Amino acid sequence: MNGWALFGPELFVFGAALVFLALCLVKSPSPRRDFMVALSLAALVVVAGLAALKAQGTLFAEAYRVDLFSQVFKVLLALGLFLVICLCSRLNGVEARHHPEFYLLLFICTLAMMLLSSAVHLLSIYIALELSSYSLYVLVSLRRARQMAMEASLKFFLVGITASAVMLLGLALLYGATGAVTVHELARILPGAADRPLVQVGLMLTLCGFFFKLAVFPFHVWAPDVYQGAAHPATAFIATASKIGAVAVLVRLAAASEESGTYLAHALVALSILSMTVGNLAAIAQKDLKRMFAYSSIAQAGYVLIGILSMSPDGYAAAIFYCLALLVMKFTGFLVLVAVAFDGANIEIAELAGLHRRSPLLAMALMTSLFSLAGIPPTIGFTGKFLIFNAAIAQGHLPLVLIAMVNVVISLYYYLMVVKAAYLLEPALDPPPMQLPAAVNVLAVALVAFMVVFGVYPQAFIEMARFAAAALLK
């Protein structure tokens, strides 16, 4: 397959970004036009990703690898972009004149993460990660509530550049110790050099950039304020699609160091436990719904790390499957948030009182999403956690799985508190029923059906994840 076909999804996203760069120069704002253009282009990106799913080859002097592993992640990124843009039909949290810039940054960040999923050269990995990060820093600042947004953006930026500096130091140490500049060279050299302290420190510092992206402890401090301060669709994008590229690189690096990964596995065990525990315990005390989602995301990152640290084909496949599950579960929660907070303002959990009367469909979607995040059968979240725990047990990590199961029980408390607010609490005033667009109703039904049906019959996606993991290990 020639280079243009291998680079097809990325070129589509780049073209879409150029369209919005041009729209940024148009003086008269037109939110409806911007939304329809963004939605159409995002749908084309999904089609382009699916069309290139079986593409294989290398580009740019073998610094860029296209295989089933990278293409699956690109489809997930394209799907995440499309779903988030579906939330932007009423982008009330962003001024109309900034809508083209908002969509431009979404497409640029998606492009950067697509590049990240295929990059195998250390420098290209770093550049792609930075491009995605800086897009998000600006995206957060575009909210209409300027003071809250600027504070969140500045905190995001300061933590991000610190993680970036630490990652650069790690890359320099790795290069100095091994002379390797690609992931494949590292895979060849690491088995004979893994016991050297310089290599161990360099590898861990390099991973810090991706831990920041995933909001893994102790790089999680930005998440609650950024989730709360950003516009709702921007928060949804950060919580869903922006995590996928980091998972792709983490899995690729873990696979490269699999034969010498005892030290790395031990470090990931500690980070996984801390992320799950801190995230779940802190979420219990939250009143703001988006801050609760932020701490939930920190805990979910700990579960993803369990699949990665298993360092086995089943573990990698479980991590890939769980990325898909998280994309759908989190997006469903944000769909409800955006529909309830139609004016773009933040809402507290207590403000969900009486939701089951105002919109039974949204209440059911929220409940299904939260139960799936908690890992209650027969949802896709239960299947994802089962695959991750099973892979970890097979590699001798039973104590870690037991700790994770305790954390699952802890998470049930705050998830049930949200369900309680939606179904059992009575609002102070009697609000009128919510009139939802037909597209929102269809999307909510589709998401609920997806979480339940593929929780019961997940085999197709499990096989896809396994094939992707097998392509990574070739």
C-alpha positions as CSV (number, residue, x, y, z in Angstrom):
1,M,0.0,0.0,0.0
2,N,1.4,3.4,-0.9
3,G,2.2,6.2,1.5
4,W,-0.9,8.3,0.8
5,A,-3.2,5.4,1.6
6,L,-1.3,4.6,4.7
7,F,-1.6,8.2,5.9
8,G,-5.3,8.5,4.8
9,P,-7.0,9.1,8.2
10,E,-4.4,11.6,9.3
11,L,-4.8,13.5,6.0
12,F,-8.5,13.7,6.4
13,V,-8.2,15.1,9.9
14,F,-5.6,17.6,8.7
15,G,-7.8,18.7,5.8
16,A,-10.7,19.2,8.3
17,A,-8.4,21.3,10.5
18,L,-7.6,23.5,7.4
19,V,-11.3,24.0,6.8
20,F,-11.8,25.4,10.2
21,L,-8.6,27.4,10.0
22,A,-10.3,29.1,7.0
23,L,-13.6,29.5,8.9
24,C,-11.7,31.2,11.7
25,L,-11.0,34.1,9.2
26,V,-14.7,34.6,8.5
27,K,-15.9,37.6,10.3
28,S,-19.6,36.8,10.7
29,P,-20.1,33.9,13.3
30,S,-22.5,31.1,12.4
31,P,-22.6,28.4,15.1
32,R,-25.1,26.2,13.2
33,R,-22.9,26.3,10.1
34,D,-19.8,25.5,12.1
35,F,-21.5,22.6,13.9
36,M,-22.8,21.0,10.7
37,V,-19.4,21.3,9.0
38,A,-17.7,19.8,12.0
39,L,-20.2,16.9,12.3
40,S,-19.9,16.1,8.5
41,L,-16.1,16.2,8.6
42,A,-15.9,14.1,11.7
43,A,-18.2,11.5,10.1
44,L,-15.9,11.4,7.1
45,V,-12.9,10.9,9.5
46,V,-14.7,7.8,11.0
47,V,-15.3,6.4,7.5
48,A,-11.6,7.1,6.5
49,G,-10.4,5.3,9.7
50,L,-12.6,2.3,9.0
51,A,-11.4,2.2,5.4
52,A,-7.8,2.2,6.5
53,L,-8.3,-0.4,9.3
54,K,-6.3,-3.1,7.5
55,A,-3.5,-0.9,6.2
56,Q,0.0,-2.0,7.0
57,G,3.4,-0.4,6.3
58,T,6.0,2.1,7.5
59,L,6.5,5.7,6.6
60,F,9.1,8.5,7.2
61,A,12.2,6.2,7.3
62,E,10.4,3.7,9.5
63,A,9.7,6.4,12.2
64,Y,6.0,5.8,11.7
65,R,4.4,2.4,11.7
66,V,0.9,1.6,10.4
67,D,-0.5,-1.7,11.6
68,L,-3.8,-3.1,12.9
69,F,-2.8,-1.9,16.4
70,S,-2.4,1.7,15.4
71,Q,-5.4,1.7,13.1
72,V,-7.8,0.4,15.8
73,F,-6.8,3.3,18.0
74,K,-7.3,5.7,15.1
75,V,-10.8,4.4,14.6
76,L,-11.4,4.9,18.4
77,L,-10.1,8.4,18.2
78,A,-12.2,9.2,15.1
79,L,-15.3,7.8,16.9
80,G,-14.5,9.8,20.0
81,L,-14.2,13.0,18.0
82,F,-17.5,12.4,16.2
83,L,-19.3,11.7,19.5
84,V,-17.9,14.8,21.2
85,I,-18.9,17.0,18.2
86,C,-22.4,15.5,18.6
87,L,-22.5,17.3,21.9
88,C,-21.8,20.6,20.3
89,S,-25.2,21.3,18.7
90,R,-25.8,23.8,21.5
91,L,-22.3,24.9,22.4
92,N,-23.5,27.5,24.9
93,G,-20.4,27.3,27.0
94,V,-18.3,28.9,24.3
95,E,-18.8,32.3,22.6
96,A,-20.1,32.0,19.0
97,R,-17.1,33.8,17.6
98,H,-14.8,31.2,19.1
99,H,-16.7,28.1,17.7
100,P,-14.4,27.7,14.6
101,E,-11.3,27.8,16.9
102,F,-12.9,25.3,19.2
103,Y,-13.5,22.8,16.4
104,L,-10.0,23.5,14.9
105,L,-8.4,22.6,18.2
106,L,-10.5,19.4,18.4
107,F,-9.3,18.3,15.0
108,I,-5.7,19.2,15.6
109,C,-5.6,17.3,18.9
110,T,-7.2,14.3,17.2
111,L,-4.6,14.5,14.5
112,A,-1.8,14.6,17.1
113,M,-3.1,11.5,18.9
114,M,-3.4,9.6,15.6
115,L,0.2,10.4,15.0
116,L,1.0,9.3,18.5
117,S,-0.6,5.9,18.0
118,S,1.6,5.2,15.0
119,A,4.8,7.0,16.0
120,V,7.7,4.6,16.9
121,H,10.6,7.2,16.9
122,L,11.1,8.7,20.3
123,L,11.3,12.3,18.9
124,S,8.1,11.9,16.9
125,I,6.4,10.5,19.9
126,Y,7.4,13.5,22.0
127,I,6.3,16.0,19.3
128,A,2.9,14.3,18.8
129,L,2.3,14.3,22.5
130,E,3.2,18.0,22.8
131,L,1.0,19.0,19.9
132,S,-2.0,17.2,21.5
133,S,-1.3,18.8,24.9
134,Y,-0.9,22.3,23.7
135,S,-4.2,22.0,21.7
136,L,-5.9,21.0,24.9
137,Y,-4.4,23.9,26.9
138,V,-5.9,26.4,24.6
139,L,-9.2,24.4,24.2
140,V,-9.8,24.6,28.0
141,S,-9.4,28.4,28.0
142,L,-12.1,29.0,25.4
143,R,-15.0,28.6,27.9
144,R,-17.4,31.6,28.2
145,A,-16.7,31.7,32.0
146,R,-13.3,33.2,31.4
147,Q,-11.9,33.4,34.9
148,M,-12.6,29.7,35.7
149,A,-11.4,28.6,32.3
150,M,-8.2,30.6,32.4
151,E,-7.4,29.3,35.9
152,A,-8.0,25.7,34.8
153,S,-6.0,26.2,31.6
154,L,-3.0,27.7,33.4
155,K,-2.9,24.9,36.0
156,F,-3.2,22.4,33.1
157,F,-0.3,24.1,31.3
158,L,2.0,24.3,34.3
159,V,1.5,20.6,35.3
160,G,1.8,19.7,31.6
161,I,5.1,21.5,30.9
162,T,6.6,20.0,34.1
163,A,5.6,16.5,32.9
164,S,7.0,17.3,29.5
165,A,10.4,18.4,31.0
166,V,10.6,15.2,33.0
167,M,9.8,13.2,29.9
168,L,12.5,14.9,27.9
169,L,15.0,14.1,30.7
170,G,13.9,10.5,30.5
171,L,14.3,10.4,26.7
172,A,17.8,11.9,27.0
173,L,18.8,9.3,29.6
174,L,17.4,6.5,27.5
175,Y,19.3,7.7,24.4
176,G,22.5,8.2,26.4
177,A,22.3,4.8,28.0
178,T,21.2,2.8,24.9
179,G,21.8,4.9,21.8
180,A,18.3,3.8,20.7
181,V,16.0,6.3,19.0
182,T,13.0,4.0,18.1
183,V,10.8,1.7,20.0
184,H,12.0,-1.3,18.0
185,E,15.6,-0.5,18.9
186,L,14.7,-0.2,22.5
187,A,13.0,-3.6,22.3
188,R,16.2,-5.1,21.0
189,I,18.5,-3.4,23.5
190,L,16.5,-3.3,26.7
191,P,16.7,-7.1,27.6
192,G,20.5,-6.7,28.0
193,A,20.5,-3.3,29.7
194,A,17.4,-3.4,31.9
195,D,19.4,-3.9,35.1
196,R,21.2,-0.6,34.6
197,P,19.9,2.1,36.9
198,L,20.2,4.8,34.1
199,V,18.0,2.8,31.8
200,Q,15.4,2.1,34.6
201,V,15.2,5.8,35.6
202,G,15.1,6.9,32.0
203,L,12.2,4.6,31.1
204,M,10.2,5.7,34.1
205,L,10.8,9.4,33.5
206,T,9.9,8.9,29.8
207,L,6.6,7.4,30.8
208,C,5.7,10.4,33.0
209,G,4.4,12.3,30.0
210,F,1.8,9.6,29.3
211,F,1.0,9.3,33.0
212,F,0.1,13.0,32.9
213,K,-2.1,12.5,29.9
214,L,-3.9,9.6,31.6
215,A,-4.1,11.6,34.9
216,V,-2.3,8.8,36.7
217,F,-1.3,9.5,40.3
218,P,0.8,11.7,41.1
219,F,0.2,13.5,37.7
220,H,-3.5,13.8,38.4
221,V,-3.6,17.1,40.2
222,W,-4.7,19.0,37.0
223,A,-7.8,16.8,36.3
224,P,-10.5,18.0,38.8
225,D,-9.9,21.7,38.1
226,V,-9.6,21.3,34.3
227,Y,-12.7,19.1,34.1
228,Q,-14.6,21.7,36.2
229,G,-13.2,24.7,34.3
230,A,-13.5,23.6,30.7
231,A,-16.6,23.8,28.6
232,H,-18.7,20.6,28.8
233,P,-17.8,19.2,25.3
234,A,-14.1,20.0,25.9
235,T,-14.3,18.1,29.2
236,A,-15.9,15.2,27.4
237,F,-13.1,15.2,24.8
238,I,-10.4,15.3,27.5
239,A,-12.1,12.5,29.5
240,T,-12.6,10.2,26.5
241,A,-10.6,10.6,23.3
242,S,-7.6,12.4,24.7
243,K,-6.7,9.3,26.8
244,I,-6.6,6.9,23.9
245,G,-3.4,8.1,22.3
246,A,-1.5,7.9,25.6
247,V,-2.8,4.3,26.1
248,A,-1.6,3.4,22.6
249,V,2.0,4.5,23.3
250,L,2.0,3.0,26.8
251,V,1.0,-0.4,25.4
252,R,3.6,-0.1,22.7
253,L,6.4,0.8,25.1
254,A,5.3,-1.9,27.5
255,A,5.4,-4.5,24.7
256,A,8.9,-3.3,23.8
257,S,10.2,-3.8,27.3
258,E,8.2,-7.0,27.9
259,E,11.3,-9.3,28.2
260,S,12.9,-7.0,30.7
261,G,9.8,-5.4,32.3
262,T,10.0,-6.6,35.9
263,Y,11.1,-3.3,37.2
264,L,8.5,-1.5,35.0
265,A,5.7,-3.8,36.1
266,H,6.5,-3.2,39.8
267,A,6.4,0.6,39.2
268,L,3.1,0.3,37.4
269,V,1.6,-1.8,40.1
270,A,2.3,1.0,42.6
271,L,0.9,3.7,40.4
272,S,-2.2,1.6,39.6
273,I,-3.0,1.0,43.3
274,L,-2.5,4.7,44.2
275,S,-4.5,5.9,41.2
276,M,-7.5,3.6,41.9
277,T,-7.4,4.4,45.7
278,V,-6.9,8.1,45.5
279,G,-9.4,8.5,42.7
280,N,-12.2,6.5,44.3
281,L,-11.8,7.9,47.8
282,A,-11.6,11.5,46.6
283,A,-14.7,11.1,44.4
284,I,-16.8,10.2,47.4
285,A,-16.5,13.8,48.7
286,Q,-17.4,15.6,45.5
287,K,-20.5,17.6,45.0
288,D,-19.8,18.9,41.5
289,L,-20.7,16.3,38.9
290,K,-17.7,17.1,36.6
291,R,-15.2,16.9,39.5
292,M,-16.7,13.5,40.4
293,F,-16.1,12.4,36.8
294,A,-12.6,13.7,37.0
295,Y,-11.7,11.5,40.1
296,S,-13.6,8.6,38.5
297,S,-11.3,9.0,35.4
298,I,-8.2,8.9,37.7
299,A,-9.5,5.6,39.2
300,Q,-10.3,4.2,35.7
301,A,-6.7,5.0,34.6
302,G,-5.5,2.7,37.4
303,Y,-7.6,-0.1,36.0
304,V,-6.1,0.4,32.5
305,L,-2.6,0.2,34.0
306,I,-3.5,-3.3,35.3
307,G,-3.9,-4.5,31.8
308,I,-0.7,-2.9,30.6
309,L,1.4,-4.1,33.5
310,S,0.3,-7.7,32.8
311,M,2.7,-7.5,29.8
312,S,1.0,-10.3,28.0
313,P,-1.1,-10.4,24.8
314,D,-4.2,-10.9,26.8
315,G,-3.4,-7.9,29.0
316,Y,-2.8,-5.7,26.0
317,A,-6.0,-6.9,24.4
318,A,-7.9,-6.2,27.6
319,A,-6.5,-2.6,27.7
320,I,-7.5,-2.0,24.1
321,F,-11.1,-3.4,24.8
322,Y,-11.3,-1.3,28.0
323,C,-10.4,1.9,26.0
324,L,-13.5,1.3,23.8
325,A,-15.6,0.6,26.9
326,L,-14.4,3.8,28.6
327,L,-15.0,5.9,25.5
328,V,-18.7,4.8,25.4
329,M,-19.3,4.8,29.1
330,K,-17.8,8.3,29.8
331,F,-19.4,9.8,26.7
332,T,-22.8,8.6,27.8
333,G,-22.4,10.4,31.2
334,F,-21.3,13.6,29.5
335,L,-24.3,13.3,27.1
336,V,-26.6,13.5,30.1
337,L,-24.6,16.3,31.6
338,V,-24.7,18.4,28.5
339,A,-28.5,17.8,28.1
340,V,-29.2,18.7,31.7
341,A,-26.9,21.7,31.9
342,F,-28.1,23.1,28.5
343,D,-26.9,26.6,29.4
344,G,-23.3,25.5,29.7
345,A,-23.1,26.0,33.5
346,N,-21.7,23.4,35.9
347,I,-24.2,21.4,37.9
348,E,-24.0,19.7,41.3
349,I,-25.0,16.1,41.8
350,A,-28.0,17.3,43.8
351,E,-29.3,19.2,40.8
352,L,-30.1,15.8,39.1
353,A,-33.0,15.4,41.5
354,G,-36.1,14.3,39.7
355,L,-34.3,13.6,36.5
356,H,-36.3,10.3,36.0
357,R,-39.5,12.3,35.8
358,R,-38.1,15.1,33.6
359,S,-36.4,12.6,31.1
360,P,-36.7,8.9,31.8
361,L,-34.4,8.2,28.9
362,L,-31.6,10.4,30.2
363,A,-32.0,9.0,33.7
364,M,-31.7,5.4,32.3
365,A,-28.7,6.4,30.2
366,L,-26.9,7.9,33.2
367,M,-27.7,4.9,35.4
368,T,-26.4,2.5,32.7
369,S,-23.3,4.5,32.2
370,L,-22.5,4.7,35.9
371,F,-23.2,1.0,36.5
372,S,-21.0,0.1,33.6
373,L,-18.2,2.3,35.0
374,A,-18.6,0.5,38.3
375,G,-18.3,-2.9,36.5
376,I,-21.8,-4.2,37.2
377,P,-23.0,-7.0,34.9
378,P,-24.2,-7.3,32.2
379,T,-22.6,-4.1,31.0
380,I,-19.5,-3.6,28.8
381,G,-17.7,-2.1,31.8
382,F,-18.0,-5.5,33.7
383,T,-16.7,-7.3,30.7
384,G,-13.7,-5.0,30.4
385,K,-12.8,-5.3,34.0
386,F,-13.2,-9.0,33.9
387,L,-10.7,-9.2,31.0
388,I,-8.2,-7.0,32.7
389,F,-8.4,-8.9,36.0
390,N,-8.2,-12.2,34.3
391,A,-5.1,-11.2,32.4
392,A,-3.5,-9.9,35.6
393,I,-4.3,-13.1,37.6
394,A,-2.7,-15.2,34.8
395,Q,0.5,-13.2,35.3
396,G,0.5,-13.7,39.1
397,H,-1.0,-10.4,40.1
398,L,-3.7,-11.7,42.3
399,P,-3.1,-9.3,45.2
400,L,-3.4,-6.4,42.8
401,V,-6.7,-7.7,41.5
402,L,-8.0,-8.1,45.0
403,I,-7.1,-4.4,45.8
404,A,-8.8,-3.4,42.5
405,M,-11.9,-5.3,43.5
406,V,-12.0,-3.5,46.8
407,N,-11.8,-0.2,44.9
408,V,-14.6,-1.3,42.6
409,V,-16.8,-1.7,45.8
410,I,-15.7,1.8,47.0
411,S,-16.6,3.3,43.6
412,L,-20.1,1.8,43.9
413,Y,-20.8,4.3,46.7
414,Y,-20.4,7.5,44.7
415,Y,-21.9,6.1,41.6
416,L,-25.0,5.1,43.5
417,M,-25.2,8.5,45.0
418,V,-25.6,10.0,41.6
419,V,-28.2,7.4,40.7
420,K,-30.0,8.1,44.0
421,A,-30.1,11.8,43.1
422,A,-31.6,11.1,39.7
423,Y,-34.2,8.6,40.8
424,L,-34.9,9.1,44.5
425,L,-34.4,12.7,45.5
426,E,-37.2,15.2,45.0
427,P,-36.3,18.6,43.5
428,A,-37.0,21.8,45.5
429,L,-39.0,23.1,42.6
430,D,-41.1,21.0,40.1
431,P,-39.2,21.5,36.8
432,P,-41.0,20.9,33.5
433,P,-40.2,17.8,31.4
434,M,-37.1,18.1,29.2
435,Q,-37.7,18.5,25.5
436,L,-34.8,16.7,23.8
437,P,-34.0,16.8,20.1
438,A,-34.7,13.5,18.3
439,A,-31.0,13.1,17.6
440,V,-30.2,13.1,21.3
441,N,-32.9,10.5,22.0
442,V,-31.6,8.2,19.3
443,L,-28.0,8.6,20.4
444,A,-28.9,7.9,24.1
445,V,-30.8,4.7,23.1
446,A,-27.9,3.6,20.9
447,L,-25.4,4.1,23.6
448,V,-27.4,2.2,26.2
449,A,-28.0,-0.6,23.8
450,F,-24.3,-0.7,23.0
451,M,-23.2,-0.9,26.6
452,V,-25.7,-3.7,27.4
453,V,-25.5,-5.8,24.2
454,F,-21.8,-5.8,23.9
455,G,-21.5,-6.5,27.6
456,V,-23.4,-9.7,27.0
457,Y,-22.0,-10.5,23.5
458,P,-18.5,-8.8,23.4
459,Q,-16.7,-11.5,21.4
460,A,-16.4,-9.4,18.2
461,F,-14.6,-6.6,19.9
462,I,-12.6,-8.9,22.0
463,E,-11.3,-10.6,18.9
464,M,-10.5,-7.3,17.3
465,A,-8.5,-6.3,20.4
466,R,-6.6,-9.6,20.3
467,F,-5.8,-9.2,16.7
468,A,-4.6,-5.6,17.4
469,A,-2.4,-6.9,20.3
470,A,-1.0,-9.6,18.1
471,A,-0.1,-7.1,15.4
472,L,1.8,-5.1,18.0
473,L,3.9,-8.1,19.0
474,K,5.0,-9.0,15.5
